[in-house]
Each structure stands twice: as C-alpha cells, then as structure tokens.
Amino acid sequence: MVPETAWRSREAAHTARVAAWIDPHLRRRADNQAHPVLDFLFTYYSHRPARLRRWHPGVGVVLTGPGARERLAWRGYVETAQGVTLDRAEFTDARRRTAESVRALLTATAGREPRLACFGLHEWAMVYRLPAEQVRHSSRRLRLGSAGTDEVVESQRIRCSHYDAYRFFTPDAEPLNTLRPTRETQIAHEQPGCLHAGMDLYKWAYKLDPFVPSELIADCFALAAEIREMDMRASPYDLTALGYAPIPIETAAGRADYAAAQAEFARRAAPLRQRLIDVCDTLLGWAGPLERTSGPDIV
C-alpha cells in the first residue's frame, strides 16, 4: 500500500517530466508547425499525449488516502478494503494475449547479440529513387542531393531487420535489403542492436497501459526520443538548421560513430526490455492461465 503523500509525489514528478516533451509538441500542433524529429513519437506512435501525461502506479499497487477515490472515475480502477487499485477484471483476454505477445517478442530479442552493421540505411532506402515531391520530409533538403543519396544506397549493403522500417522502403530499395522482414517473422528477426527495436520499447510499454507503471513508460519514451534524434542525424536529411549535426554514414568515420552509438543504445535498452518482461510476467501470473488454441500474435 502506498500512502497518498508518496503516490502524489510520484504523480507530480511524472507529470512534470513528460510535460517537457508533451507541451512543446502541443504548441507546435496548435501553430500548425511540424518537427521532423520530435513529432515522430506522437504521430507514428498511437499513445495520445493525454494518456502519456496520466500517471498510473502499475499492477498490484494499492493507493491509499482520500484522494485515491478520485481514481474510481478512471476506467480500470476498483476500490478494495485496503484502498484503490487496478481492477483485475479490466485485464481482459485480449489484454492478456497482448502481454503474451509482447513478452514473446521481448524475450526473443533479449536473447540475441546486437548486430551493429546497418548504419541507419533504412532512412536512405525510404527515399531511394523517389521524386522530390514524394520524399517524406520534403521541406528538408537531402544533404547529398537525390543522386548522391541514391549512390550511397547502391554502394552499401543494406541489412535492415525491422519490419516497421523495411515496410517504408521504396519499391526499388526493397530488393536491395539482405532480409525480407514481415510481421509474421518479427520474432525471428528482431535484434537488440536495431534502433527501431529500442524505440519500440515505448510502444510495448504503452500497449499495456494502465498496468505498466507510468515511470517505466516515460523511461522508454525518453530513450526513444534520444534514439530518434540519432536516427535522423544519420538520415540523408539536412537538419543542421534545427540544431542536429549529421552523422555522415556515407564515410567510414561516420559509420564507426554510428555503430558506437548504436551499441550504447542497445546497452541502455536492455534493462528497460527486462523491466517490461518482468511486468508481463507479473501480469500473466496475476491474471492466471488462458486457454488458447494458437500461439501469441504480435499486436
């Protein structure tokens, strides 16, 4: 059981922490201004800013004090003799299958050695041989121009293992990849050196909201924000006007810098991945066994 002074402190700290990311995004949205780096975490990922801002203690935590009853107006909470806590009935069979799927993916990923030789070429493959008007961030020029960008793609071996990056490759770039990742083979291909696998820890955390402690969701968001910055610094776009110095992966020195940073992100993602696995284990134990006729599906 957590007394009100303690959980109010945690709630306030979380709210202040995520406001540093949420508030600038909402101001940009109100002003109809897009940011090619920072907005990604709010547009590609489906967790709404209001949901990120709301604090939850996580499964098995009982909130005490008069203020705890305010949570009864939120879906997913129930009052017990000890206080207010998350309602086991809200952990439906669908949520349980999600927890199984997330656990399966994260466990498989954690069991592999990081591979660090992709050099962020997925962003380059997404604009390969595209007309200028079809480039995603068309308001930002390509550092090497269209021809120079295409030359980099053609001169490097592309080793993208992440389906949600590969699916945005241009048709001409798809056959240049050494793998053919699909949603069905995601568990077989996901590996901890992949920047997108690190960013997606945020997605797997919020998929289980409100049963995951909000501090863990915010930790995953914080890592994703740093990874996104590196991802775009290594991209073909010129973002120097926004304060992002390029990582020139078209050079040997740039590739070495990229691999070193990639290894560090893999190291930092590992404990977050394990914390999420532990939450899944807790949730699945809390809910009990589920009769099923097939294996888990990644959501």
C-alpha positions as CSV (number, residue, x, y, z in Angstrom):
1,M,0.0,0.0,0.0
2,V,1.3,3.5,-0.9
3,P,0.3,6.4,1.2
4,E,-1.2,9.5,-0.5
5,T,1.8,11.7,0.1
6,A,4.1,9.2,-1.6
7,W,1.9,8.5,-4.6
8,R,1.1,12.2,-5.1
9,S,4.8,12.9,-5.2
10,R,5.3,10.2,-7.9
11,E,2.4,11.5,-9.8
12,A,3.7,15.1,-9.8
13,A,7.2,14.0,-10.8
14,H,5.8,12.1,-13.7
15,T,3.6,14.9,-14.9
16,A,6.4,17.4,-14.8
17,R,8.8,15.0,-16.6
18,V,6.5,14.3,-19.5
19,A,5.4,17.9,-19.8
20,A,8.8,18.7,-21.2
21,W,8.0,16.5,-24.2
22,I,4.2,17.0,-24.5
23,D,3.8,20.7,-24.1
24,P,6.2,21.8,-27.0
25,H,4.5,19.2,-29.2
26,L,1.0,20.6,-28.4
27,R,2.2,24.1,-29.1
28,R,3.7,23.1,-32.4
29,R,0.4,21.3,-33.3
30,A,-1.6,24.4,-32.4
31,D,0.6,26.6,-34.6
32,N,0.4,24.0,-37.4
33,Q,4.2,23.6,-37.3
34,A,5.7,20.2,-37.9
35,H,9.0,19.0,-36.4
36,P,10.6,16.1,-38.5
37,V,12.4,14.7,-35.4
38,L,10.4,15.3,-32.3
39,D,6.8,14.9,-33.6
40,F,7.5,11.3,-34.7
41,L,7.0,10.0,-31.1
42,F,3.5,11.5,-31.1
43,T,2.5,10.8,-34.7
44,Y,4.0,7.4,-35.6
45,Y,3.1,6.0,-32.1
46,S,-0.5,6.0,-31.2
47,H,-0.3,6.8,-27.4
48,R,-2.1,10.2,-27.1
49,P,-0.3,13.0,-25.1
50,A,-3.2,13.0,-22.6
51,R,-2.6,9.3,-21.9
52,L,1.2,9.8,-21.6
53,R,0.6,12.6,-19.1
54,R,-1.7,10.5,-16.9
55,W,0.1,8.6,-14.1
56,H,-0.6,5.0,-13.1
57,P,1.2,3.1,-10.4
58,G,1.2,-0.2,-12.1
59,V,-0.3,-3.6,-11.4
60,G,-0.6,-4.7,-7.7
61,V,-0.1,-1.3,-6.2
62,V,-2.8,-0.1,-3.7
63,L,-3.2,3.7,-3.4
64,T,-4.5,4.9,0.0
65,G,-5.8,8.2,1.3
66,P,-8.9,10.2,0.5
67,G,-7.6,11.3,-2.9
68,A,-7.3,7.7,-4.1
69,R,-11.0,7.6,-4.7
70,E,-10.6,10.1,-7.5
71,R,-9.2,7.2,-9.5
72,L,-12.6,5.5,-9.4
73,A,-13.7,8.0,-12.1
74,W,-11.0,6.5,-14.4
75,R,-11.6,3.2,-16.2
76,G,-9.6,0.3,-14.8
77,Y,-9.7,1.1,-11.1
78,V,-11.6,-0.5,-8.3
79,E,-11.9,0.1,-4.5
80,T,-11.0,-2.6,-2.1
81,A,-10.8,-2.8,1.7
82,Q,-7.2,-1.6,1.5
83,G,-7.6,1.2,-0.9
84,V,-7.9,1.8,-4.7
85,T,-6.1,-0.4,-7.2
86,L,-6.2,-1.6,-10.7
87,D,-9.1,-3.9,-11.5
88,R,-8.2,-7.4,-12.4
89,A,-11.4,-7.6,-14.5
90,E,-10.0,-4.9,-16.8
91,F,-7.2,-7.2,-17.8
92,T,-9.3,-8.9,-20.4
93,D,-8.3,-11.9,-22.5
94,A,-7.3,-9.6,-25.3
95,R,-5.0,-7.7,-23.0
96,R,-3.6,-11.0,-21.7
97,R,-2.8,-12.1,-25.3
98,T,-1.1,-8.7,-25.9
99,A,1.0,-9.3,-22.8
100,E,1.9,-12.8,-24.1
101,S,2.8,-11.4,-27.5
102,V,4.9,-8.6,-26.1
103,R,6.7,-11.0,-23.7
104,A,7.5,-13.4,-26.5
105,L,9.0,-10.7,-28.7
106,L,11.0,-9.0,-26.0
107,T,12.4,-12.3,-24.7
108,A,13.5,-13.4,-28.2
109,T,15.1,-10.0,-28.8
110,A,16.9,-10.1,-25.4
111,G,18.4,-13.5,-26.2
112,R,20.3,-12.3,-29.2
113,E,23.6,-10.5,-29.6
114,P,23.2,-6.9,-31.0
115,R,24.1,-6.5,-34.7
116,L,25.6,-3.1,-35.4
117,A,26.2,-3.0,-39.2
118,C,23.0,-1.5,-40.5
119,F,24.4,2.1,-40.3
120,G,20.9,3.6,-40.4
121,L,20.5,3.0,-44.1
122,H,16.7,2.3,-43.7
123,E,16.1,6.1,-43.8
124,W,18.1,6.3,-47.0
125,A,16.2,3.4,-48.5
126,M,12.9,5.2,-47.8
127,V,13.8,7.9,-50.3
128,Y,15.8,5.8,-52.8
129,R,14.9,6.9,-56.4
130,L,11.9,8.9,-55.2
131,P,10.8,12.1,-56.9
132,A,11.5,15.1,-54.7
133,E,7.8,15.8,-54.2
134,Q,7.3,12.3,-52.7
135,V,10.0,12.5,-50.1
136,R,8.5,12.3,-46.6
137,H,10.3,15.3,-45.2
138,S,10.2,17.2,-48.4
139,S,10.7,20.6,-46.7
140,R,14.2,19.4,-45.7
141,R,16.8,19.1,-48.4
142,L,18.8,15.9,-48.8
143,R,22.4,16.5,-47.7
144,L,23.9,14.8,-50.7
145,G,21.0,15.5,-53.1
146,S,19.0,12.8,-54.8
147,A,21.7,11.4,-56.9
148,G,24.2,11.4,-54.0
149,T,21.7,9.7,-51.8
150,D,20.9,7.0,-54.3
151,E,24.7,6.4,-54.8
152,V,25.1,5.8,-51.0
153,V,22.2,3.2,-51.1
154,E,23.7,1.5,-54.1
155,S,27.2,1.4,-52.6
156,Q,26.3,-0.1,-49.2
157,R,24.9,-3.4,-48.1
158,I,21.5,-2.8,-46.5
159,R,20.8,-5.1,-43.5
160,C,17.5,-3.9,-42.1
161,S,15.9,-6.5,-39.8
162,H,13.0,-4.4,-38.6
163,Y,9.7,-4.9,-40.4
164,D,8.3,-1.4,-39.5
165,A,11.3,0.2,-41.1
166,Y,11.5,-2.1,-44.1
167,R,7.8,-1.7,-45.0
168,F,8.6,2.0,-45.8
169,F,11.4,1.2,-48.3
170,T,10.7,2.4,-51.8
171,P,9.9,-0.4,-54.3
172,D,13.4,0.0,-55.8
173,A,15.1,-0.3,-52.4
174,E,13.2,-3.4,-51.2
175,P,15.2,-6.0,-53.2
176,L,18.5,-4.4,-52.0
177,N,17.9,-5.5,-48.4
178,T,19.5,-8.7,-47.3
179,L,16.4,-9.7,-45.4
180,R,12.7,-9.8,-46.1
181,P,11.1,-9.0,-42.7
182,T,7.4,-9.5,-42.3
183,R,5.0,-9.1,-39.4
184,E,4.9,-12.9,-39.2
185,T,8.7,-13.2,-38.9
186,Q,9.1,-10.3,-36.5
187,I,10.0,-12.5,-33.5
188,A,12.6,-14.3,-35.6
189,H,14.2,-11.1,-36.9
190,E,14.1,-8.6,-34.1
191,Q,17.5,-8.0,-32.5
192,P,18.7,-5.6,-29.8
193,G,21.1,-3.6,-31.9
194,C,18.2,-2.2,-34.0
195,L,17.4,1.4,-33.2
196,H,13.7,0.8,-34.0
197,A,13.6,-2.1,-31.6
198,G,14.9,0.2,-29.0
199,M,12.4,2.9,-29.8
200,D,9.6,0.4,-29.9
201,L,10.1,-0.4,-26.2
202,Y,7.9,2.7,-25.7
203,K,5.2,1.1,-27.9
204,W,5.3,-2.2,-26.0
205,A,5.1,-0.3,-22.7
206,Y,2.0,1.8,-23.6
207,K,0.3,-1.2,-25.2
208,L,-0.2,-2.5,-21.6
209,D,-1.2,0.9,-20.1
210,P,-2.5,1.3,-17.4
211,F,-1.0,-1.9,-16.0
212,V,2.6,-0.7,-16.6
213,P,4.0,1.9,-14.1
214,S,4.0,5.2,-15.8
215,E,7.6,5.8,-14.8
216,L,8.6,2.9,-17.0
217,I,6.6,4.2,-19.9
218,A,8.3,7.6,-19.5
219,D,11.7,5.9,-19.3
220,C,11.0,4.1,-22.6
221,F,9.8,7.4,-24.1
222,A,13.0,9.2,-23.0
223,L,15.2,6.5,-24.6
224,A,13.0,6.6,-27.8
225,A,13.4,10.4,-28.0
226,E,17.2,10.1,-27.9
227,I,17.3,7.2,-30.4
228,R,15.0,9.2,-32.8
229,E,17.4,12.1,-32.7
230,M,20.3,9.8,-33.7
231,D,18.2,8.1,-36.3
232,M,17.5,11.4,-38.0
233,R,21.1,12.7,-37.6
234,A,22.2,9.6,-39.6
235,S,19.5,10.1,-42.2
236,P,20.0,11.7,-45.6
237,Y,18.2,14.9,-44.5
238,D,20.0,18.1,-43.7
239,L,18.7,19.1,-40.2
240,T,21.5,21.4,-39.2
241,A,19.1,24.4,-39.1
242,L,17.3,22.6,-36.3
243,G,20.5,22.0,-34.4
244,Y,21.2,18.4,-35.4
245,A,24.7,17.8,-36.7
246,P,24.8,15.0,-39.2
247,I,26.3,11.6,-38.6
248,P,27.8,11.1,-42.1
249,I,27.3,7.3,-42.5
250,E,28.5,7.6,-46.1
251,T,32.0,7.8,-44.6
252,A,34.0,5.2,-42.7
253,A,34.3,7.6,-39.7
254,G,30.6,8.3,-39.7
255,R,29.8,4.6,-39.8
256,A,32.1,4.0,-36.9
257,D,30.4,6.7,-34.9
258,Y,27.0,5.3,-35.7
259,A,27.9,1.8,-34.6
260,A,29.4,3.0,-31.3
261,A,26.2,5.0,-30.5
262,Q,24.1,2.1,-31.6
263,A,25.9,-0.2,-29.2
264,E,25.4,2.2,-26.4
265,F,21.7,2.4,-27.1
266,A,21.5,-1.4,-27.1
267,R,23.2,-1.4,-23.7
268,R,20.7,1.1,-22.3
269,A,17.7,-0.6,-23.8
270,A,18.5,-3.9,-22.2
271,P,17.4,-3.1,-18.7
272,L,14.2,-1.4,-19.9
273,R,13.4,-4.5,-22.0
274,Q,13.9,-6.7,-18.9
275,R,11.7,-4.5,-16.8
276,L,8.9,-4.9,-19.4
277,I,9.4,-8.6,-19.5
278,D,9.1,-8.6,-15.7
279,V,5.9,-6.6,-15.9
280,C,4.5,-9.1,-18.4
281,D,5.4,-12.0,-16.1
282,T,3.6,-10.2,-13.2
283,L,0.5,-9.5,-15.3
284,L,0.3,-13.1,-16.6
285,G,0.7,-14.5,-13.1
286,W,-1.8,-12.0,-11.8
287,A,-4.4,-13.0,-14.4
288,G,-3.9,-16.7,-14.4
289,P,-3.8,-19.1,-17.3
290,L,-5.7,-18.5,-20.5
291,E,-7.0,-21.4,-22.6
292,R,-5.9,-20.9,-26.2
293,T,-5.7,-22.8,-29.5
294,S,-2.8,-21.0,-31.1
295,G,0.4,-19.1,-30.2
296,P,0.8,-15.4,-29.5
297,D,0.5,-12.9,-32.2
298,I,2.4,-9.6,-32.2
299,V,0.0,-6.7,-31.9
